[in-house]
Amino acid sequence: MEIDDLRALSDEDLDNELYDTHRELMNLRFRAATMQLSNVNEISSAKKRVARINTLIRERELTRAAV
């Protein structure tokens, strides 16, 4: 997902997306450990997605606090 797609999601959808991405990251780590993961770059892209989601959640918290 692009950042614009993530910005369009509601808070609840962002939480669900964060949960799903954490689960995906865990599965990717298990697959890498058991040598079943062919593209290890997927791990870094999942980490970046988690960071983007956390950044959006924090931005929204700061916006609510400022108003």
mmCIF file of the N, C-alpha and C atoms, coordinates in Angstrom:
data_MODEL
# 
_entry.id   MODEL 
# 
loop_
_atom_site.group_PDB 
_atom_site.id 
_atom_site.type_symbol 
_atom_site.label_atom_id 
_atom_site.label_alt_id 
_atom_site.label_comp_id 
_atom_site.label_asym_id 
_atom_site.label_entity_id 
_atom_site.label_seq_id 
_atom_site.pdbx_PDB_ins_code 
_atom_site.Cartn_x 
_atom_site.Cartn_y 
_atom_site.Cartn_z 
_atom_site.occupancy 
_atom_site.B_iso_or_equiv 
_atom_site.pdbx_formal_charge 
_atom_site.auth_seq_id 
_atom_site.auth_comp_id 
_atom_site.auth_asym_id 
_atom_site.auth_atom_id 
_atom_site.pdbx_PDB_model_num 
ATOM 1   N N  . MET A 1 1  ? 0.839  -1.188  0.000  1.00 0.00 ? 1  MET A N  1 
ATOM 2   C CA . MET A 1 1  ? 0.000  0.000   0.000  1.00 0.00 ? 1  MET A CA 1 
ATOM 3   C C  . MET A 1 1  ? 0.876  1.241   0.000  1.00 0.00 ? 1  MET A C  1 
ATOM 4   N N  . GLU A 1 2  ? 0.438  2.206   -0.756 1.00 0.00 ? 2  GLU A N  1 
ATOM 5   C CA . GLU A 1 2  ? 1.118  3.491   -0.777 1.00 0.00 ? 2  GLU A CA 1 
ATOM 6   C C  . GLU A 1 2  ? 0.662  4.328   0.413  1.00 0.00 ? 2  GLU A C  1 
ATOM 7   N N  . ILE A 1 3  ? 1.397  5.374   0.707  1.00 0.00 ? 3  ILE A N  1 
ATOM 8   C CA . ILE A 1 3  ? 1.069  6.223   1.851  1.00 0.00 ? 3  ILE A CA 1 
ATOM 9   C C  . ILE A 1 3  ? -0.288 6.901   1.652  1.00 0.00 ? 3  ILE A C  1 
ATOM 10  N N  . ASP A 1 4  ? -0.617 7.258   0.414  1.00 0.00 ? 4  ASP A N  1 
ATOM 11  C CA . ASP A 1 4  ? -1.914 7.887   0.156  1.00 0.00 ? 4  ASP A CA 1 
ATOM 12  C C  . ASP A 1 4  ? -3.060 6.923   0.433  1.00 0.00 ? 4  ASP A C  1 
ATOM 13  N N  . ASP A 1 5  ? -2.847 5.660   0.106  1.00 0.00 ? 5  ASP A N  1 
ATOM 14  C CA . ASP A 1 5  ? -3.868 4.645   0.393  1.00 0.00 ? 5  ASP A CA 1 
ATOM 15  C C  . ASP A 1 5  ? -4.054 4.478   1.894  1.00 0.00 ? 5  ASP A C  1 
ATOM 16  N N  . LEU A 1 6  ? -2.938 4.519   2.630  1.00 0.00 ? 6  LEU A N  1 
ATOM 17  C CA . LEU A 1 6  ? -3.017 4.383   4.080  1.00 0.00 ? 6  LEU A CA 1 
ATOM 18  C C  . LEU A 1 6  ? -3.701 5.591   4.714  1.00 0.00 ? 6  LEU A C  1 
ATOM 19  N N  . ARG A 1 7  ? -3.426 6.780   4.192  1.00 0.00 ? 7  ARG A N  1 
ATOM 20  C CA . ARG A 1 7  ? -4.053 7.992   4.738  1.00 0.00 ? 7  ARG A CA 1 
ATOM 21  C C  . ARG A 1 7  ? -5.574 7.971   4.572  1.00 0.00 ? 7  ARG A C  1 
ATOM 22  N N  . ALA A 1 8  ? -6.044 7.281   3.556  1.00 0.00 ? 8  ALA A N  1 
ATOM 23  C CA . ALA A 1 8  ? -7.482 7.230   3.293  1.00 0.00 ? 8  ALA A CA 1 
ATOM 24  C C  . ALA A 1 8  ? -8.209 6.292   4.256  1.00 0.00 ? 8  ALA A C  1 
ATOM 25  N N  . LEU A 1 9  ? -7.471 5.458   4.979  1.00 0.00 ? 9  LEU A N  1 
ATOM 26  C CA . LEU A 1 9  ? -8.102 4.502   5.885  1.00 0.00 ? 9  LEU A CA 1 
ATOM 27  C C  . LEU A 1 9  ? -8.530 5.182   7.182  1.00 0.00 ? 9  LEU A C  1 
ATOM 28  N N  . SER A 1 10 ? -9.550 4.615   7.807  1.00 0.00 ? 10 SER A N  1 
ATOM 29  C CA . SER A 1 10 ? -9.995 5.112   9.108  1.00 0.00 ? 10 SER A CA 1 
ATOM 30  C C  . SER A 1 10 ? -9.046 4.609   10.187 1.00 0.00 ? 10 SER A C  1 
ATOM 31  N N  . ASP A 1 11 ? -9.227 5.108   11.401 1.00 0.00 ? 11 ASP A N  1 
ATOM 32  C CA . ASP A 1 11 ? -8.362 4.693   12.507 1.00 0.00 ? 11 ASP A CA 1 
ATOM 33  C C  . ASP A 1 11 ? -8.476 3.200   12.781 1.00 0.00 ? 11 ASP A C  1 
ATOM 34  N N  . GLU A 1 12 ? -9.682 2.694   12.734 1.00 0.00 ? 12 GLU A N  1 
ATOM 35  C CA . GLU A 1 12 ? -9.889 1.268   12.980 1.00 0.00 ? 12 GLU A CA 1 
ATOM 36  C C  . GLU A 1 12 ? -9.253 0.423   11.880 1.00 0.00 ? 12 GLU A C  1 
ATOM 37  N N  . ASP A 1 13 ? -9.386 0.880   10.644 1.00 0.00 ? 13 ASP A N  1 
ATOM 38  C CA . ASP A 1 13 ? -8.769 0.159   9.531  1.00 0.00 ? 13 ASP A CA 1 
ATOM 39  C C  . ASP A 1 13 ? -7.242 0.193   9.626  1.00 0.00 ? 13 ASP A C  1 
ATOM 40  N N  . LEU A 1 14 ? -6.703 1.318   10.098 1.00 0.00 ? 14 LEU A N  1 
ATOM 41  C CA . LEU A 1 14 ? -5.254 1.403   10.291 1.00 0.00 ? 14 LEU A CA 1 
ATOM 42  C C  . LEU A 1 14 ? -4.786 0.413   11.351 1.00 0.00 ? 14 LEU A C  1 
ATOM 43  N N  . ASP A 1 15 ? -5.544 0.307   12.430 1.00 0.00 ? 15 ASP A N  1 
ATOM 44  C CA . ASP A 1 15 ? -5.194 -0.659  13.476 1.00 0.00 ? 15 ASP A CA 1 
ATOM 45  C C  . ASP A 1 15 ? -5.220 -2.086  12.936 1.00 0.00 ? 15 ASP A C  1 
ATOM 46  N N  . ASN A 1 16 ? -6.240 -2.392  12.132 1.00 0.00 ? 16 ASN A N  1 
ATOM 47  C CA . ASN A 1 16 ? -6.329 -3.724  11.530 1.00 0.00 ? 16 ASN A CA 1 
ATOM 48  C C  . ASN A 1 16 ? -5.176 -3.975  10.572 1.00 0.00 ? 16 ASN A C  1 
ATOM 49  N N  . GLU A 1 17 ? -4.829 -2.967  9.788  1.00 0.00 ? 17 GLU A N  1 
ATOM 50  C CA . GLU A 1 17 ? -3.724 -3.091  8.844  1.00 0.00 ? 17 GLU A CA 1 
ATOM 51  C C  . GLU A 1 17 ? -2.395 -3.283  9.589  1.00 0.00 ? 17 GLU A C  1 
ATOM 52  N N  . LEU A 1 18 ? -2.230 -2.579  10.705 1.00 0.00 ? 18 LEU A N  1 
ATOM 53  C CA . LEU A 1 18 ? -1.030 -2.730  11.516 1.00 0.00 ? 18 LEU A CA 1 
ATOM 54  C C  . LEU A 1 18 ? -0.932 -4.148  12.071 1.00 0.00 ? 18 LEU A C  1 
ATOM 55  N N  . TYR A 1 19 ? -2.035 -4.655  12.571 1.00 0.00 ? 19 TYR A N  1 
ATOM 56  C CA . TYR A 1 19 ? -2.066 -6.025  13.099 1.00 0.00 ? 19 TYR A CA 1 
ATOM 57  C C  . TYR A 1 19 ? -1.717 -7.036  12.002 1.00 0.00 ? 19 TYR A C  1 
ATOM 58  N N  . ASP A 1 20 ? -2.353 -6.872  10.844 1.00 0.00 ? 20 ASP A N  1 
ATOM 59  C CA . ASP A 1 20 ? -2.107 -7.802  9.742  1.00 0.00 ? 20 ASP A CA 1 
ATOM 60  C C  . ASP A 1 20 ? -0.657 -7.745  9.275  1.00 0.00 ? 20 ASP A C  1 
ATOM 61  N N  . THR A 1 21 ? -0.085 -6.553  9.250  1.00 0.00 ? 21 THR A N  1 
ATOM 62  C CA . THR A 1 21 ? 1.291  -6.412  8.798  1.00 0.00 ? 21 THR A CA 1 
ATOM 63  C C  . THR A 1 21 ? 2.260  -7.018  9.806  1.00 0.00 ? 21 THR A C  1 
ATOM 64  N N  . HIS A 1 22 ? 1.964  -6.869  11.094 1.00 0.00 ? 22 HIS A N  1 
ATOM 65  C CA . HIS A 1 22 ? 2.797  -7.510  12.114 1.00 0.00 ? 22 HIS A CA 1 
ATOM 66  C C  . HIS A 1 22 ? 2.745  -9.036  11.968 1.00 0.00 ? 22 HIS A C  1 
ATOM 67  N N  . ARG A 1 23 ? 1.572  -9.565  11.720 1.00 0.00 ? 23 ARG A N  1 
ATOM 68  C CA . ARG A 1 23 ? 1.432  -11.011 11.511 1.00 0.00 ? 23 ARG A CA 1 
ATOM 69  C C  . ARG A 1 23 ? 2.217  -11.457 10.276 1.00 0.00 ? 23 ARG A C  1 
ATOM 70  N N  . GLU A 1 24 ? 2.109  -10.676 9.203  1.00 0.00 ? 24 GLU A N  1 
ATOM 71  C CA . GLU A 1 24 ? 2.828  -10.994 7.974  1.00 0.00 ? 24 GLU A CA 1 
ATOM 72  C C  . GLU A 1 24 ? 4.340  -10.967 8.217  1.00 0.00 ? 24 GLU A C  1 
ATOM 73  N N  . LEU A 1 25 ? 4.802  -9.979  8.970  1.00 0.00 ? 25 LEU A N  1 
ATOM 74  C CA . LEU A 1 25 ? 6.226  -9.874  9.278  1.00 0.00 ? 25 LEU A CA 1 
ATOM 75  C C  . LEU A 1 25 ? 6.706  -11.079 10.085 1.00 0.00 ? 25 LEU A C  1 
ATOM 76  N N  . MET A 1 26 ? 5.902  -11.502 11.040 1.00 0.00 ? 26 MET A N  1 
ATOM 77  C CA . MET A 1 26 ? 6.253  -12.683 11.827 1.00 0.00 ? 26 MET A CA 1 
ATOM 78  C C  . MET A 1 26 ? 6.355  -13.918 10.927 1.00 0.00 ? 26 MET A C  1 
ATOM 79  N N  . ASN A 1 27 ? 5.389  -14.085 10.037 1.00 0.00 ? 27 ASN A N  1 
ATOM 80  C CA . ASN A 1 27 ? 5.413  -15.233 9.124  1.00 0.00 ? 27 ASN A CA 1 
ATOM 81  C C  . ASN A 1 27 ? 6.618  -15.178 8.183  1.00 0.00 ? 27 ASN A C  1 
ATOM 82  N N  . LEU A 1 28 ? 6.966  -13.980 7.730  1.00 0.00 ? 28 LEU A N  1 
ATOM 83  C CA . LEU A 1 28 ? 8.130  -13.839 6.862  1.00 0.00 ? 28 LEU A CA 1 
ATOM 84  C C  . LEU A 1 28 ? 9.409  -14.213 7.606  1.00 0.00 ? 28 LEU A C  1 
ATOM 85  N N  . ARG A 1 29 ? 9.497  -13.831 8.871  1.00 0.00 ? 29 ARG A N  1 
ATOM 86  C CA . ARG A 1 29 ? 10.681 -14.185 9.657  1.00 0.00 ? 29 ARG A CA 1 
ATOM 87  C C  . ARG A 1 29 ? 10.784 -15.698 9.854  1.00 0.00 ? 29 ARG A C  1 
ATOM 88  N N  . PHE A 1 30 ? 9.649  -16.342 10.103 1.00 0.00 ? 30 PHE A N  1 
ATOM 89  C CA . PHE A 1 30 ? 9.662  -17.803 10.244 1.00 0.00 ? 30 PHE A CA 1 
ATOM 90  C C  . PHE A 1 30 ? 10.084 -18.472 8.938  1.00 0.00 ? 30 PHE A C  1 
ATOM 91  N N  . ARG A 1 31 ? 9.557  -17.984 7.836  1.00 0.00 ? 31 ARG A N  1 
ATOM 92  C CA . ARG A 1 31 ? 9.905  -18.558 6.537  1.00 0.00 ? 31 ARG A CA 1 
ATOM 93  C C  . ARG A 1 31 ? 11.376 -18.340 6.220  1.00 0.00 ? 31 ARG A C  1 
ATOM 94  N N  . ALA A 1 32 ? 11.924 -17.189 6.616  1.00 0.00 ? 32 ALA A N  1 
ATOM 95  C CA . ALA A 1 32 ? 13.344 -16.931 6.382  1.00 0.00 ? 32 ALA A CA 1 
ATOM 96  C C  . ALA A 1 32 ? 14.202 -17.848 7.235  1.00 0.00 ? 32 ALA A C  1 
ATOM 97  N N  . ALA A 1 33 ? 13.770 -18.087 8.466  1.00 0.00 ? 33 ALA A N  1 
ATOM 98  C CA . ALA A 1 33 ? 14.534 -18.948 9.365  1.00 0.00 ? 33 ALA A CA 1 
ATOM 99  C C  . ALA A 1 33 ? 14.546 -20.395 8.901  1.00 0.00 ? 33 ALA A C  1 
ATOM 100 N N  . THR A 1 34 ? 13.475 -20.822 8.245  1.00 0.00 ? 34 THR A N  1 
ATOM 101 C CA . THR A 1 34 ? 13.397 -22.201 7.772  1.00 0.00 ? 34 THR A CA 1 
ATOM 102 C C  . THR A 1 34 ? 13.826 -22.335 6.306  1.00 0.00 ? 34 THR A C  1 
ATOM 103 N N  . MET A 1 35 ? 14.417 -21.257 5.783  1.00 0.00 ? 35 MET A N  1 
ATOM 104 C CA . MET A 1 35 ? 14.948 -21.234 4.414  1.00 0.00 ? 35 MET A CA 1 
ATOM 105 C C  . MET A 1 35 ? 13.858 -21.466 3.360  1.00 0.00 ? 35 MET A C  1 
ATOM 106 N N  . GLN A 1 36 ? 12.642 -21.007 3.611  1.00 0.00 ? 36 GLN A N  1 
ATOM 107 C CA . GLN A 1 36 ? 11.552 -21.142 2.656  1.00 0.00 ? 36 GLN A CA 1 
ATOM 108 C C  . GLN A 1 36 ? 11.226 -19.826 1.970  1.00 0.00 ? 36 GLN A C  1 
ATOM 109 N N  . LEU A 1 37 ? 11.900 -18.755 2.355  1.00 0.00 ? 37 LEU A N  1 
ATOM 110 C CA . LEU A 1 37 ? 11.622 -17.430 1.800  1.00 0.00 ? 37 LEU A CA 1 
ATOM 111 C C  . LEU A 1 37 ? 12.596 -17.165 0.665  1.00 0.00 ? 37 LEU A C  1 
ATOM 112 N N  . SER A 1 38 ? 12.067 -16.966 -0.530 1.00 0.00 ? 38 SER A N  1 
ATOM 113 C CA . SER A 1 38 ? 12.942 -16.769 -1.689 1.00 0.00 ? 38 SER A CA 1 
ATOM 114 C C  . SER A 1 38 ? 13.388 -15.307 -1.813 1.00 0.00 ? 38 SER A C  1 
ATOM 115 N N  . ASN A 1 39 ? 12.556 -14.365 -1.405 1.00 0.00 ? 39 ASN A N  1 
ATOM 116 C CA . ASN A 1 39 ? 12.893 -12.949 -1.521 1.00 0.00 ? 39 ASN A CA 1 
ATOM 117 C C  . ASN A 1 39 ? 12.950 -12.342 -0.121 1.00 0.00 ? 39 ASN A C  1 
ATOM 118 N N  . VAL A 1 40 ? 14.143 -12.182 0.421  1.00 0.00 ? 40 VAL A N  1 
ATOM 119 C CA . VAL A 1 40 ? 14.286 -11.670 1.781  1.00 0.00 ? 40 VAL A CA 1 
ATOM 120 C C  . VAL A 1 40 ? 14.008 -10.169 1.866  1.00 0.00 ? 40 VAL A C  1 
ATOM 121 N N  . ASN A 1 41 ? 13.886 -9.509  0.734  1.00 0.00 ? 41 ASN A N  1 
ATOM 122 C CA . ASN A 1 41 ? 13.561 -8.077  0.733  1.00 0.00 ? 41 ASN A CA 1 
ATOM 123 C C  . ASN A 1 41 ? 12.131 -7.820  1.199  1.00 0.00 ? 41 ASN A C  1 
ATOM 124 N N  . GLU A 1 42 ? 11.312 -8.836  1.196  1.00 0.00 ? 42 GLU A N  1 
ATOM 125 C CA . GLU A 1 42 ? 9.942  -8.695  1.677  1.00 0.00 ? 42 GLU A CA 1 
ATOM 126 C C  . GLU A 1 42 ? 9.917  -8.317  3.154  1.00 0.00 ? 42 GLU A C  1 
ATOM 127 N N  . ILE A 1 43 ? 10.911 -8.758  3.907  1.00 0.00 ? 43 ILE A N  1 
ATOM 128 C CA . ILE A 1 43 ? 10.969 -8.443  5.333  1.00 0.00 ? 43 ILE A CA 1 
ATOM 129 C C  . ILE A 1 43 ? 11.155 -6.946  5.529  1.00 0.00 ? 43 ILE A C  1 
ATOM 130 N N  . SER A 1 44 ? 12.068 -6.351  4.793  1.00 0.00 ? 44 SER A N  1 
ATOM 131 C CA . SER A 1 44 ? 12.303 -4.914  4.954  1.00 0.00 ? 44 SER A CA 1 
ATOM 132 C C  . SER A 1 44 ? 11.116 -4.093  4.478  1.00 0.00 ? 44 SER A C  1 
ATOM 133 N N  . SER A 1 45 ? 10.432 -4.545  3.440  1.00 0.00 ? 45 SER A N  1 
ATOM 134 C CA . SER A 1 45 ? 9.258  -3.796  2.979  1.00 0.00 ? 45 SER A CA 1 
ATOM 135 C C  . SER A 1 45 ? 8.125  -3.883  4.000  1.00 0.00 ? 45 SER A C  1 
ATOM 136 N N  . ALA A 1 46 ? 8.003  -5.018  4.682  1.00 0.00 ? 46 ALA A N  1 
ATOM 137 C CA . ALA A 1 46 ? 6.983  -5.147  5.728  1.00 0.00 ? 46 ALA A CA 1 
ATOM 138 C C  . ALA A 1 46 ? 7.328  -4.254  6.915  1.00 0.00 ? 46 ALA A C  1 
ATOM 139 N N  . LYS A 1 47 ? 8.607  -4.170  7.267  1.00 0.00 ? 47 LYS A N  1 
ATOM 140 C CA . LYS A 1 47 ? 9.029  -3.282  8.352  1.00 0.00 ? 47 LYS A CA 1 
ATOM 141 C C  . LYS A 1 47 ? 8.724  -1.821  8.013  1.00 0.00 ? 47 LYS A C  1 
ATOM 142 N N  . LYS A 1 48 ? 8.966  -1.448  6.774  1.00 0.00 ? 48 LYS A N  1 
ATOM 143 C CA . LYS A 1 48 ? 8.687  -0.079  6.345  1.00 0.00 ? 48 LYS A CA 1 
ATOM 144 C C  . LYS A 1 48 ? 7.195  0.214   6.393  1.00 0.00 ? 48 LYS A C  1 
ATOM 145 N N  . ARG A 1 49 ? 6.386  -0.771  6.030  1.00 0.00 ? 49 ARG A N  1 
ATOM 146 C CA . ARG A 1 49 ? 4.940  -0.594  6.079  1.00 0.00 ? 49 ARG A CA 1 
ATOM 147 C C  . ARG A 1 49 ? 4.472  -0.389  7.523  1.00 0.00 ? 49 ARG A C  1 
ATOM 148 N N  . VAL A 1 50 ? 5.049  -1.147  8.453  1.00 0.00 ? 50 VAL A N  1 
ATOM 149 C CA . VAL A 1 50 ? 4.727  -0.978  9.872  1.00 0.00 ? 50 VAL A CA 1 
ATOM 150 C C  . VAL A 1 50 ? 5.098  0.428   10.322 1.00 0.00 ? 50 VAL A C  1 
ATOM 151 N N  . ALA A 1 51 ? 6.270  0.890   9.916  1.00 0.00 ? 51 ALA A N  1 
ATOM 152 C CA . ALA A 1 51 ? 6.715  2.230   10.301 1.00 0.00 ? 51 ALA A CA 1 
ATOM 153 C C  . ALA A 1 51 ? 5.801  3.305   9.730  1.00 0.00 ? 51 ALA A C  1 
ATOM 154 N N  . ARG A 1 52 ? 5.366  3.142   8.493  1.00 0.00 ? 52 ARG A N  1 
ATOM 155 C CA . ARG A 1 52 ? 4.453  4.126   7.886  1.00 0.00 ? 52 ARG A CA 1 
ATOM 156 C C  . ARG A 1 52 ? 3.120  4.176   8.643  1.00 0.00 ? 52 ARG A C  1 
ATOM 157 N N  . ILE A 1 53 ? 2.600  3.016   8.978  1.00 0.00 ? 53 ILE A N  1 
ATOM 158 C CA . ILE A 1 53 ? 1.326  2.963   9.691  1.00 0.00 ? 53 ILE A CA 1 
ATOM 159 C C  . ILE A 1 53 ? 1.465  3.599   11.066 1.00 0.00 ? 53 ILE A C  1 
ATOM 160 N N  . ASN A 1 54 ? 2.548  3.273   11.773 1.00 0.00 ? 54 ASN A N  1 
ATOM 161 C CA . ASN A 1 54 ? 2.769  3.870   13.091 1.00 0.00 ? 54 ASN A CA 1 
ATOM 162 C C  . ASN A 1 54 ? 2.923  5.382   12.996 1.00 0.00 ? 54 ASN A C  1 
ATOM 163 N N  . THR A 1 55 ? 3.565  5.864   11.946 1.00 0.00 ? 55 THR A N  1 
ATOM 164 C CA . THR A 1 55 ? 3.721  7.301   11.741 1.00 0.00 ? 55 THR A CA 1 
ATOM 165 C C  . THR A 1 55 ? 2.370  7.969   11.526 1.00 0.00 ? 55 THR A C  1 
ATOM 166 N N  . LEU A 1 56 ? 1.521  7.352   10.726 1.00 0.00 ? 56 LEU A N  1 
ATOM 167 C CA . LEU A 1 56 ? 0.192  7.920   10.486 1.00 0.00 ? 56 LEU A CA 1 
ATOM 168 C C  . LEU A 1 56 ? -0.646 7.940   11.764 1.00 0.00 ? 56 LEU A C  1 
ATOM 169 N N  . ILE A 1 57 ? -0.560 6.888   12.547 1.00 0.00 ? 57 ILE A N  1 
ATOM 170 C CA . ILE A 1 57 ? -1.301 6.839   13.810 1.00 0.00 ? 57 ILE A CA 1 
ATOM 171 C C  . ILE A 1 57 ? -0.832 7.955   14.725 1.00 0.00 ? 57 ILE A C  1 
ATOM 172 N N  . ARG A 1 58 ? 0.473  8.156   14.800 1.00 0.00 ? 58 ARG A N  1 
ATOM 173 C CA . ARG A 1 58 ? 1.029  9.209   15.658 1.00 0.00 ? 58 ARG A CA 1 
ATOM 174 C C  . ARG A 1 58 ? 0.647  10.594  15.145 1.00 0.00 ? 58 ARG A C  1 
ATOM 175 N N  . GLU A 1 59 ? 0.665  10.809  13.838 1.00 0.00 ? 59 GLU A N  1 
ATOM 176 C CA . GLU A 1 59 ? 0.251  12.092  13.267 1.00 0.00 ? 59 GLU A CA 1 
ATOM 177 C C  . GLU A 1 59 ? -1.189 12.413  13.655 1.00 0.00 ? 59 GLU A C  1 
ATOM 178 N N  . ARG A 1 60 ? -2.032 11.415  13.584 1.00 0.00 ? 60 ARG A N  1 
ATOM 179 C CA . ARG A 1 60 ? -3.441 11.635  13.922 1.00 0.00 ? 60 ARG A CA 1 
ATOM 180 C C  . ARG A 1 60 ? -3.601 11.934  15.405 1.00 0.00 ? 60 ARG A C  1 
ATOM 181 N N  . GLU A 1 61 ? -2.817 11.274  16.257 1.00 0.00 ? 61 GLU A N  1 
ATOM 182 C CA . GLU A 1 61 ? -2.863 11.575  17.703 1.00 0.00 ? 61 GLU A CA 1 
ATOM 183 C C  . GLU A 1 61 ? -2.446 13.013  17.969 1.00 0.00 ? 61 GLU A C  1 
ATOM 184 N N  . LEU A 1 62 ? -1.391 13.465  17.316 1.00 0.00 ? 62 LEU A N  1 
ATOM 185 C CA . LEU A 1 62 ? -0.907 14.828  17.505 1.00 0.00 ? 62 LEU A CA 1 
ATOM 186 C C  . LEU A 1 62 ? -1.904 15.859  16.979 1.00 0.00 ? 62 LEU A C  1 
ATOM 187 N N  . THR A 1 63 ? -2.571 15.536  15.892 1.00 0.00 ? 63 THR A N  1 
ATOM 188 C CA . THR A 1 63 ? -3.568 16.446  15.323 1.00 0.00 ? 63 THR A CA 1 
ATOM 189 C C  . THR A 1 63 ? -4.744 16.584  16.291 1.00 0.00 ? 63 THR A C  1 
ATOM 190 N N  . ARG A 1 64 ? -5.175 15.479  16.869 1.00 0.00 ? 64 ARG A N  1 
ATOM 191 C CA . ARG A 1 64 ? -6.287 15.532  17.820 1.00 0.00 ? 64 ARG A CA 1 
ATOM 192 C C  . ARG A 1 64 ? -5.900 16.308  19.076 1.00 0.00 ? 64 ARG A C  1 
ATOM 193 N N  . ALA A 1 65 ? -4.666 16.169  19.520 1.00 0.00 ? 65 ALA A N  1 
ATOM 194 C CA . ALA A 1 65 ? -4.194 16.836  20.736 1.00 0.00 ? 65 ALA A CA 1 
ATOM 195 C C  . ALA A 1 65 ? -4.047 18.346  20.508 1.00 0.00 ? 65 ALA A C  1 
ATOM 196 N N  . ALA A 1 66 ? -3.732 18.750  19.299 1.00 0.00 ? 66 ALA A N  1 
ATOM 197 C CA . ALA A 1 66 ? -3.530 20.158  19.003 1.00 0.00 ? 66 ALA A CA 1 
ATOM 198 C C  . ALA A 1 66 ? -4.842 20.912  18.888 1.00 0.00 ? 66 ALA A C  1 
ATOM 199 N N  . VAL A 1 67 ? -5.897 20.210  18.579 1.00 0.00 ? 67 VAL A N  1 
ATOM 200 C CA . VAL A 1 67 ? -7.202 20.869  18.378 1.00 0.00 ? 67 VAL A CA 1 
ATOM 201 C C  . VAL A 1 67 ? -7.961 20.974  19.658 1.00 0.00 ? 67 VAL A C  1 
# 
